[in-house]
Amino acid sequence: MSAVDWLNGQAFVAFDQKVIWSDMIGNTIGLAALALGWRRSIWTWPAQLLSGVILVAAYASAQLSGGVGKQLLVIGVAAWGWTQWRRGRRDHGGEVAVRFATGRERLVLLGGTLAGTLAVGGLFTALPELSWNPWPDAYIFVGTLAAMVAQARGLVEFWFAWVLVDLVGVPLAFSSGLAFSGLVYVVYLVLVLWGMRDWWLRSRASRATALEGAAA
């Protein structure tokens, strides 16, 4: 038996849903990556990279080409984000500094996400063999990219992007037979709301410190 065959083998059955090893392991590592991101640990990026590698097998087994493409993109963006955080701006505690995006950055993120979703959704619609559920698949594909780019830049908006991805990701995962992914998306949502609050407060504290320094 090859490693891919084992990863796509059944781990257990829960609520009449078959849970495969790749789905379970990849998403568990993904949860750890999100928690590390909340803590602003640079190890969030290698964890995301490893999660992406394993989840390629899970999405391939469910014949979700958009999911496979998303994970390949996750691998590439995780490598880029890793370099960004290694040489990025630090706060007074030596951790990666976080902030709210500027108005221009928000427009670029929103515009890029909208244009990307229309383009990828159009591709999946024109080539139905790529995805059986093209528009939700495209939305998650592009939304994940937007979230990771925002995270790499230390933007609080990264968390808002993940909330929007989760709202579609939960029902899509369950309907695709990836029960563990669906459950993990629910946990993601809890962690995202928690992380959003933490980054929000840290951003406000950093801004207050900067203003005090400028006034002095």
Secondary structure as the mmCIF struct_conf table of DSSP 4:
data_model
#
loop_
_struct_conf.conf_type_id
_struct_conf.id
_struct_conf.beg_label_comp_id
_struct_conf.beg_label_asym_id
_struct_conf.beg_label_seq_id
_struct_conf.end_label_comp_id
_struct_conf.end_label_asym_id
_struct_conf.end_label_seq_id
HELX_RH_AL_P HELX_RH_AL_P1 ALA A 3 LEU A 7
TURN_TY1_P TURN_TY1_P1 ASN A 8 ASN A 8
BEND BEND1 GLY A 9 GLY A 9
STRN STRN1 GLN A 10 ALA A 14
TURN_TY1_P TURN_TY1_P2 PHE A 15 ASP A 16
STRN STRN2 GLN A 17 ILE A 20
HELX_RH_AL_P HELX_RH_AL_P2 TRP A 21 TRP A 38
TURN_TY1_P TURN_TY1_P3 ARG A 39 ARG A 40
TURN_TY1_P TURN_TY1_P4 ILE A 42 TRP A 43
HELX_RH_AL_P HELX_RH_AL_P3 THR A 44 SER A 61
TURN_TY1_P TURN_TY1_P5 ALA A 62 GLN A 63
HELX_RH_AL_P HELX_RH_AL_P4 SER A 65 ARG A 86
TURN_TY1_P TURN_TY1_P6 ARG A 87 ARG A 87
BEND BEND2 GLY A 88 GLY A 88
STRN STRN3 ARG A 90 ARG A 90
TURN_TY1_P TURN_TY1_P7 HIS A 92 GLY A 93
BEND BEND3 GLY A 94 GLU A 95
STRN STRN4 VAL A 96 VAL A 96
HELX_LH_PP_P HELX_LH_PP_P1 ALA A 97 ALA A 97
STRN STRN5 ARG A 99 ARG A 99
HELX_LH_PP_P HELX_LH_PP_P2 PHE A 100 THR A 102
HELX_RH_AL_P HELX_RH_AL_P5 GLY A 103 ALA A 126
BEND BEND4 LEU A 127 LEU A 127
HELX_RH_3T_P HELX_RH_3T_P1 PRO A 128 LEU A 130
BEND BEND5 TRP A 132 ASN A 133
HELX_RH_AL_P HELX_RH_AL_P6 PRO A 134 ALA A 152
TURN_TY1_P TURN_TY1_P8 ARG A 153 GLY A 154
STRN STRN6 LEU A 155 LEU A 155
TURN_TY1_P TURN_TY1_P9 VAL A 156 VAL A 156
HELX_RH_AL_P HELX_RH_AL_P7 GLU A 157 SER A 175
TURN_TY1_P TURN_TY1_P10 SER A 176 GLY A 177
HELX_RH_AL_P HELX_RH_AL_P8 ALA A 179 ALA A 215
#
